[in-house]
Amino acid sequence: MLKLIINADDFGYSRAVNYGIIDAHTKGVLTSTTCLTNMPGLEHAFELGKQHKSLGIGIHLTLTCGRPLLDHHQTLVDADGNFKKLHHYQGKAYINPDELYREWKAQIEAFLASGLRPTHLDSHHHINNRESILPVFIRLAEEYQLPVRNNFDQEATGSKLVTTDQFEYNPEIMLADTPTILEQYSGAETVEIMCHPAYLDKFIMENSSYATPRLEELAAMTHPETIEKLRNKEHFELITYQDLGRGE
């Protein structure tokens, strides 16, 4: 049986995103999400998270969206004090690792202050797997003893963090038939499928380059055929990062 963590990024982005993630969980196959702690929908996400205890909630560390939680950064922000956009990091951009550590630690602490217990760590736009950034990400995961998304080579870094056997970037795999899904991950016991289900509001339409596809993802995840297929306990078990390692 294949164990699937179906994780929605961007919890806390906006109220519409939050409601889409909750519907994907309560009306569909979503099991997990990760939360941006610097965005306008954060407090709303905390409220919803406390109401839906079966939803695993981790922390979506960000360096490329919104404003930082701490002031006086020099290498993380633009002239207006906002985080730099993702394209800034396509080249050899310099980041002060101490600044990054303090900012990301503040983002983790902001989540902990809600009273919720994080299930795992990942990052917005996969910025954690950049060469200059990865050591800080690993340091924090080890410090807080949190599982992580499997989007980097742990063997190369010498780290031994809890993670899934495989990570899937493309949520469309959920629309495939059962034999295709099982073949895709043959040899794996645990897989995380990343997704971005959401409703849309003015804030996300004006601030995200990935907007309308979120509606399609939400529709796919709450479709009766998807639910029937992925909730078939003969082939799949839907879990969260909290379940990794249990029963072994």
C-alpha positions in Angstrom: 0.0 0.0 0.0 1.3 3.4 -1.0 1.2 6.1 1.7 0.4 9.6 0.3 0.9 13.0 1.9 -1.1 15.4 -0.3 0.2 18.8 0.8 -1.1 22.3 -0.1 1.4 25.1 -0.1 0.5 28.7 0.8 -1.9 28.3 3.8 -2.1 31.9 5.2 -1.6 33.6 1.8 -5.2 35.0 1.9 -8.6 34.1 3.1 -9.6 32.7 -0.3 -6.5 30.5 -0.4 -7.3 29.3 3.2 -10.9 28.4 2.4 -9.8 26.5 -0.7 -7.3 24.5 1.3 -9.8 23.6 4.0 -12.4 22.5 1.4 -9.7 20.4 -0.3 -9.2 18.7 3.1 -12.8 18.4 4.3 -14.4 17.7 0.9 -11.5 16.1 -0.9 -8.2 14.2 -0.5 -5.9 16.9 0.9 -4.1 15.7 4.1 -1.5 18.4 4.8 -0.6 22.0 4.2 2.3 24.4 5.0 1.7 27.9 6.3 3.2 31.3 5.3 3.7 33.3 8.5 4.2 36.7 6.9 1.0 37.0 4.8 -2.4 38.7 5.4 -4.3 35.5 5.8 -2.2 34.2 8.7 -4.5 34.7 11.6 -7.4 33.3 9.6 -5.3 30.2 8.8 -4.5 29.7 12.5 -8.3 29.9 13.3 -9.1 27.3 10.6 -6.2 25.1 11.6 -7.5 24.9 15.2 -10.9 24.0 13.9 -9.6 21.2 11.6 -7.3 19.1 13.8 -7.1 16.3 11.2 -5.2 18.6 8.8 -1.5 18.4 9.2 0.0 21.9 9.2 3.7 22.7 8.6 5.7 25.9 8.0 6.2 27.3 4.5 9.4 29.3 5.0 9.6 32.2 2.6 12.3 34.4 1.2 10.5 35.5 -2.0 7.0 36.6 -1.0 5.7 39.5 1.0 7.7 41.3 3.7 10.0 39.8 6.4 8.9 39.5 10.0 12.1 41.2 11.2 13.5 44.6 10.4 16.9 45.8 9.4 17.8 43.1 6.9 20.3 44.1 4.2 20.7 41.1 2.0 17.2 39.6 2.0 15.2 42.7 0.9 14.8 45.3 -1.8 14.9 49.0 -1.3 11.3 49.0 -0.2 11.9 46.4 2.5 10.1 43.6 0.7 11.6 40.2 0.0 13.2 40.0 -3.4 11.4 38.1 -6.1 12.4 34.6 -7.1 14.3 35.6 -10.3 16.8 37.5 -8.1 18.1 34.1 -6.9 18.6 32.6 -10.4 22.1 34.0 -10.3 24.7 34.2 -7.6 22.9 36.4 -5.2 24.6 36.9 -1.9 22.6 36.1 1.3 24.0 36.7 4.8 23.3 33.3 6.5 22.9 34.9 9.9 20.2 37.2 8.6 18.4 34.3 6.9 18.7 32.2 10.1 17.2 34.9 12.2 14.4 35.6 9.8 13.4 32.0 9.3 13.6 31.3 13.0 11.2 34.2 13.5 8.8 32.7 11.0 8.9 29.4 12.8 8.4 31.1 16.2 5.5 33.0 14.8 3.8 29.7 13.9 4.6 28.2 17.3 3.1 31.3 19.1 -0.3 30.3 17.6 -0.3 27.2 19.8 -0.4 24.9 16.8 2.3 22.2 16.5 4.0 22.1 13.1 4.3 18.8 11.3 7.2 19.7 9.0 9.2 22.3 7.1 9.4 23.3 3.5 9.8 26.6 1.6 8.1 28.9 -0.8 9.3 28.4 -4.4 11.6 25.6 -3.1 14.2 28.3 -2.2 15.5 26.0 0.6 17.4 23.8 -1.9 19.6 26.6 -3.2 23.3 25.9 -2.3 23.8 29.0 -0.1 20.4 28.6 1.6 20.2 24.9 2.3 22.6 24.8 5.3 20.3 27.3 7.1 17.2 25.3 6.3 18.9 22.0 7.6 20.1 23.8 10.7 16.6 24.9 11.6 15.0 21.6 10.8 17.5 19.9 13.1 17.1 22.5 15.8 13.3 22.1 15.9 13.4 18.4 15.1 11.0 18.7 12.2 10.5 16.5 9.1 11.2 18.1 5.8 10.1 18.0 2.2 12.2 15.7 0.1 13.4 18.2 -2.5 17.1 18.0 -1.9 19.8 15.4 -1.6 20.2 14.6 2.0 23.1 12.1 1.4 25.1 14.9 -0.2 24.6 17.2 2.8 25.2 14.5 5.5 21.8 15.2 7.1 19.4 12.6 8.3 16.1 14.4 8.5 12.8 12.6 8.4 11.1 12.8 5.0 9.2 10.9 2.4 10.7 8.4 0.0 9.7 10.5 -3.0 8.4 14.0 -3.7 6.1 14.8 -6.6 6.0 18.4 -8.0 3.1 17.7 -10.3 -0.4 17.4 -8.7 -1.8 16.2 -12.1 -0.6 12.7 -11.1 -3.7 12.5 -8.9 -5.8 12.4 -12.1 -4.0 9.3 -13.4 -5.5 5.8 -12.9 -4.4 3.6 -10.0 -2.0 1.4 -11.9 -0.2 4.5 -13.3 0.2 6.1 -9.9 1.5 2.9 -8.3 3.9 2.4 -11.2 5.1 6.0 -10.9 6.2 5.4 -7.3 7.2 1.7 -7.5 9.7 1.0 -4.7 8.5 3.9 -2.6 6.5 3.5 0.6 5.8 7.2 1.2 5.3 10.0 -1.3 4.4 13.7 -0.9 2.4 15.2 -3.7 2.6 19.0 -3.7 -0.4 21.1 -4.8 -1.9 24.6 -4.5 -5.7 24.4 -4.3 -7.4 27.7 -3.6 -10.3 30.0 -4.3 -9.3 33.4 -5.7 -9.6 36.8 -4.2 -8.2 40.2 -5.2 -5.1 39.8 -3.1 -3.9 36.6 -4.7 -4.9 37.7 -8.2 -2.7 40.8 -7.8 0.2 39.2 -6.1 0.7 35.6 -7.4 1.8 34.5 -10.8 0.1 31.2 -10.2 -3.6 32.0 -9.6 -6.3 30.4 -11.8 -4.7 26.9 -11.9 -5.4 26.8 -8.2 -9.1 26.5 -9.0 -8.4 23.5 -11.3 -6.4 21.8 -8.6 -9.1 22.3 -6.1 -11.7 20.9 -8.5 -9.5 17.9 -9.2 -8.9 17.1 -5.5 -12.6 17.3 -4.6 -13.8 15.4 -7.7 -15.7 12.2 -6.8 -13.5 10.0 -9.0 -10.3 11.3 -7.3 -11.8 10.8 -3.8 -13.0 7.2 -4.6 -9.6 6.3 -6.1 -7.3 7.8 -3.5 -9.4 6.7 -0.5 -9.4 3.1 -1.7 -7.6 1.5 1.2 -6.5 -1.5 -0.9 -4.0 0.7 -2.7 -3.5 4.0 -0.8 -3.3 5.4 2.7 -3.6 9.1 3.1 -1.3 10.4 5.9 0.4 13.5 7.2 4.1 14.1 8.0 3.1 13.4 11.6 2.5 9.8 10.6 6.0 9.2 9.2 7.8 6.5 11.1 4.8 5.3 13.0 4.3 1.6 13.1 7.8 0.8 12.1 
